[in-house]
Amino acid sequence: MPELPEVEVVRAGLEPAVVGARIASVSVFESRSLRRHEGPSEDFVDRLEGRSIEAAVRRGKFLWLPLSTSGGGPEALVVHLGMSGQVLLRSLDMADDALLRIRLGLVTPAPDGVHSDLRLDFVDQRIFGSMAIDRLVPTDDGVAAGLGSELALIPSQVAHIARDPLDPAFDDNRFFAAIAKRKTGIKRALLDQNLISGIGNIYADESLWASRIHYDQPTNTLSRARAKTLLAEVRIVLRKALAEGGTSFDAQYVNVNGASGYFSHSLNAYGQHGKDCPRCGRPIVRDQFMNRGSHYCPFCQRLRAA
């Protein structure tokens, strides 16, 4: 599933192309891709056509495009990539992808006053991703909702998602206090999108390896110093992955131009079981964890007593 770096690469790719563009046409080829939209396909089409995209915003793994007003309250087009969703920018003459689920025809303004046309294609193999028009509500703290806009408005479907560690408004002390009160494994805490957003299996494993913390270390046994080290490593890992275009193991994650990221070449723990730990030379192992795998070095990341 795409995590913060992958979604941010998509957001950054969309921003210069779609902000200010008018949605001239909407085609829905798979109604299951509207599972989070309150209404039928016809409602989705009618409410989108003719409106303009005002920004491209992200919080954690969620992406949304605020829309021009249409007589009601503020709304946005919310995009969730799910397991295999792709948001692709295409010229009008490009052939449709076989897995195309939704297509937006955009008219984009140019500095010389000449308009150009392009397509925004939502492609999804497993159909776990979605698009939906959702109302925007005020943020709890009155601060900008996410990266890409200064508006303190967030889609109601995303309002419960915590801020991510790259968000300037992320509260480090609040995070430290929250994990100190919990009695759960630290990896479970990192994957809890209501506590800290944007981190999935890949970047949790990489951050825990970098900070030498066992994935099942109880959160209430972490000292403030170790918690600070972990959060610092989370940010380092996310920024490095972002700089390298995200992590692509197959063709399911690509940027808006269809190109893959290359952070997979920089992984130290995730997917490296059976290989030597880059730090100590002992084998990386994989344990079953929450219907997935957890990759770590048993020597470097020992489970510590309280």
C-alpha positions in Angstrom: 0.0 0.0 0.0 1.4 3.4 -0.9 2.7 5.3 2.2 3.5 8.9 2.8 6.5 9.2 0.3 4.6 7.6 -2.5 1.4 9.7 -2.0 3.5 12.9 -1.7 5.3 12.1 -4.9 1.9 11.9 -6.6 0.6 15.1 -4.9 3.8 17.0 -6.0 3.4 15.7 -9.5 -0.2 16.7 -9.7 0.1 20.2 -8.2 1.6 22.2 -11.1 -0.6 20.5 -13.7 -4.0 20.5 -12.1 -4.2 23.6 -9.8 -6.4 26.1 -11.6 -7.6 23.5 -14.1 -11.3 23.2 -14.9 -12.9 19.7 -14.9 -14.6 19.6 -18.4 -15.7 16.0 -18.3 -15.9 13.0 -16.0 -16.2 9.3 -17.0 -16.8 6.5 -14.5 -15.9 3.1 -15.8 -16.1 1.2 -12.4 -18.6 2.2 -9.9 -16.8 0.3 -7.1 -14.1 3.0 -7.3 -16.8 5.4 -5.8 -17.4 3.3 -2.7 -16.6 6.2 -0.4 -18.7 8.7 -2.4 -22.2 9.3 -1.0 -24.3 8.9 -4.1 -24.4 7.2 -7.5 -22.0 7.7 -10.4 -24.3 10.2 -11.9 -24.1 12.4 -8.8 -20.3 12.2 -8.8 -20.2 13.3 -12.5 -22.8 16.1 -12.1 -21.1 17.6 -9.1 -17.6 17.6 -10.6 -18.1 18.7 -14.2 -17.5 22.5 -14.6 -15.7 23.0 -11.3 -12.1 24.0 -10.9 -9.3 22.4 -8.8 -7.9 24.9 -6.3 -5.1 22.9 -4.7 -3.5 19.5 -4.2 -3.3 18.6 -0.5 -2.0 15.6 1.4 -2.1 14.4 5.0 -0.5 11.1 5.7 -1.6 8.6 3.0 -4.6 10.7 2.0 -4.8 13.1 -1.0 -7.5 15.6 -1.8 -8.2 18.3 -4.4 -10.2 21.3 -3.0 -12.8 22.3 -5.5 -14.3 25.7 -6.5 -17.6 26.4 -4.8 -20.9 25.4 -6.5 -23.5 27.0 -4.3 -23.0 24.7 -1.3 -20.3 24.4 1.3 -16.6 23.8 0.6 -15.9 20.4 -1.0 -12.9 18.4 -2.2 -12.2 15.5 -4.4 -10.7 12.9 -2.1 -8.4 10.3 -3.6 -7.3 7.2 -1.8 -4.8 4.9 -3.6 -5.7 1.8 -1.6 -3.3 -1.1 -2.5 -2.8 -0.4 -6.2 -4.3 2.9 -7.2 -2.5 5.2 -9.6 -3.3 8.8 -10.5 -1.8 9.4 -14.0 -1.6 12.6 -16.1 -2.2 11.7 -19.8 -2.4 13.6 -23.1 -5.7 13.2 -24.9 -4.3 11.1 -27.6 -2.9 8.4 -25.3 -4.6 5.0 -25.3 -6.7 4.2 -22.2 -5.2 1.8 -19.6 -6.9 -1.5 -19.4 -7.5 -0.9 -15.7 -8.8 2.6 -16.0 -11.6 3.2 -13.5 -12.3 7.0 -13.6 -11.2 9.6 -16.1 -11.3 13.4 -15.6 -10.9 15.6 -18.7 -9.1 18.8 -17.6 -8.7 22.2 -19.3 -5.6 23.9 -17.9 -4.8 27.6 -18.2 -1.4 28.5 -19.5 0.6 31.7 -18.8 0.2 32.9 -22.4 -3.6 32.7 -22.1 -3.8 29.6 -24.3 -5.6 26.6 -22.7 -4.4 23.0 -23.0 -6.3 19.8 -22.4 -5.1 16.7 -20.5 -6.6 13.7 -18.7 -6.4 12.7 -15.1 -6.8 8.9 -15.1 -7.5 6.9 -12.0 -6.2 3.4 -12.6 -6.6 0.6 -10.0 -5.9 -3.1 -10.4 -7.4 -4.3 -7.2 -10.1 -1.7 -6.9 -9.3 -1.0 -3.2 -8.7 2.7 -4.0 -11.4 5.2 -4.5 -12.4 8.8 -5.4 -15.2 10.7 -3.6 -16.5 14.2 -3.3 -16.6 15.1 0.4 -17.4 18.2 2.4 -14.5 20.1 4.0 -14.7 20.7 7.7 -12.5 22.9 10.0 -9.4 21.3 11.5 -9.4 20.6 15.2 -6.4 22.8 15.9 -7.2 25.6 13.4 -4.0 25.0 11.5 -3.6 24.2 7.8 -5.0 20.7 7.2 -2.0 19.3 5.2 0.8 20.0 2.8 -0.3 21.9 -0.3 -2.8 24.5 1.2 -2.9 27.0 3.9 -6.6 26.4 4.5 -7.6 24.9 7.9 -10.2 22.7 6.2 -10.0 19.0 5.8 -12.4 16.4 4.2 -14.7 14.8 6.8 -13.4 11.4 5.7 -9.9 12.4 6.7 -10.6 14.4 9.8 -9.9 11.5 12.1 -6.4 10.9 10.6 -3.5 12.2 12.7 -1.0 14.6 11.4 2.1 13.0 9.8 5.7 13.5 11.1 6.6 15.8 8.1 3.7 18.1 8.9 5.0 21.4 10.5 2.0 21.2 12.9 2.9 17.7 14.1 3.2 17.9 17.9 6.3 15.8 19.0 5.5 16.1 22.7 1.9 15.0 22.2 3.2 11.9 20.3 5.7 11.1 23.1 3.0 11.4 25.7 0.6 9.2 23.8 3.0 6.3 23.3 4.1 6.5 27.0 0.5 5.9 28.0 0.0 3.0 25.7 0.7 -0.7 26.4 1.3 -2.0 22.9 4.2 -2.8 20.6 5.9 0.2 19.1 5.3 -1.0 15.5 1.6 -1.2 16.2 1.7 2.3 17.4 3.6 3.5 14.3 1.0 1.9 12.1 -1.9 3.5 14.0 -3.1 6.3 11.6 -5.0 7.9 14.5 -1.8 8.4 16.4 0.7 9.2 13.6 -0.1 9.1 9.9 1.7 8.2 6.8 3.8 5.3 8.1 3.1 1.8 6.8 4.9 -1.5 7.0 7.9 -0.5 4.9 8.9 2.7 6.7 8.1 1.3 10.1 10.5 -1.5 9.6 13.2 0.8 8.2 12.8 3.4 11.0 12.9 0.8 13.8 16.0 -0.8 12.2 17.7 2.6 12.0 16.9 3.4 15.7 17.8 -0.2 16.9 14.4 -0.8 18.4 12.6 -4.2 18.3 9.2 -4.0 16.6 7.4 -5.5 19.6 9.1 -3.3 22.2 6.3 -2.1 24.5 5.7 1.6 24.0 5.5 2.4 27.7 9.0 1.0 28.2 10.6 3.4 25.7 12.5 6.3 27.4 11.9 9.8 26.1 15.4 9.7 24.6 14.8 6.5 22.6 11.4 7.8 21.5 13.0 11.0 20.2 15.6 9.0 18.3 12.9 6.9 16.8 10.9 9.9 15.6 14.1 11.5 14.2 14.8 8.3 12.2 11.2 8.2 11.0 11.7 11.6 9.5 15.0 10.8 8.0 13.7 7.6 6.4 10.6 9.4 5.0 12.6 12.3 3.6 15.1 9.9 1.9 12.3 7.8 0.4 10.6 11.0 -0.8 13.9 12.2 -2.4 14.2 8.8 -4.2 10.6 8.9 -5.5 9.2 6.3 -3.1 9.4 2.6 -3.0 8.3 0.5 -6.0 8.5 -3.3 -6.0 6.3 -3.8 -9.0 4.3 -1.7 -11.5 1.5 -1.0 -9.1 3.1 2.1 -7.6 4.2 4.8 -10.1 4.2 8.6 -10.1 1.9 10.7 -12.3 4.0 10.1 -15.3 4.1 6.3 -14.8 7.7 6.2 -13.5 8.7 4.0 -10.6 10.5 5.1 -7.4 13.9 3.6 -6.5 14.0 3.7 -2.7 13.8 -0.1 -2.8 17.5 -0.1 -3.5 18.1 1.7 -0.2 16.2 -0.7 2.1 18.1 -2.0 5.1 15.5 -4.2 6.7 12.1 -4.5 4.9 12.2 -7.4 2.4 15.8 -8.2 3.3 15.2 -11.4 5.3 18.0 -13.9 4.8 20.4 -11.1 3.8 23.2 -9.7 6.1 22.3 -6.8 8.3 24.2 -3.8 6.9 25.2 -2.8 10.4 26.3 -6.0 12.1 26.5 -8.6 9.3 24.1 -11.1 11.0 21.0 -12.2 9.1 17.8 -10.1 8.9 14.8 -12.2 9.8 11.1 -11.9 9.1 8.4 -12.5 11.8 4.7 -12.9 11.1 3.0 -9.6 12.3 -0.6 -8.4 11.9 -1.2 -10.5 8.8 2.0 -9.2 7.3 5.7 -9.5 7.9 8.0 -7.6 10.3 11.7 -7.4 9.2 14.4 -6.8 11.7 17.9 -7.7 13.0 17.6 -9.8 16.2 21.1 -8.7 17.3 20.8 -5.0 16.7 17.1 -4.8 17.7 16.9 -6.7 20.8 13.7 -6.8 22.9 14.6 -4.9 26.0 13.1 -5.4 29.5 11.3 -2.5 31.1 
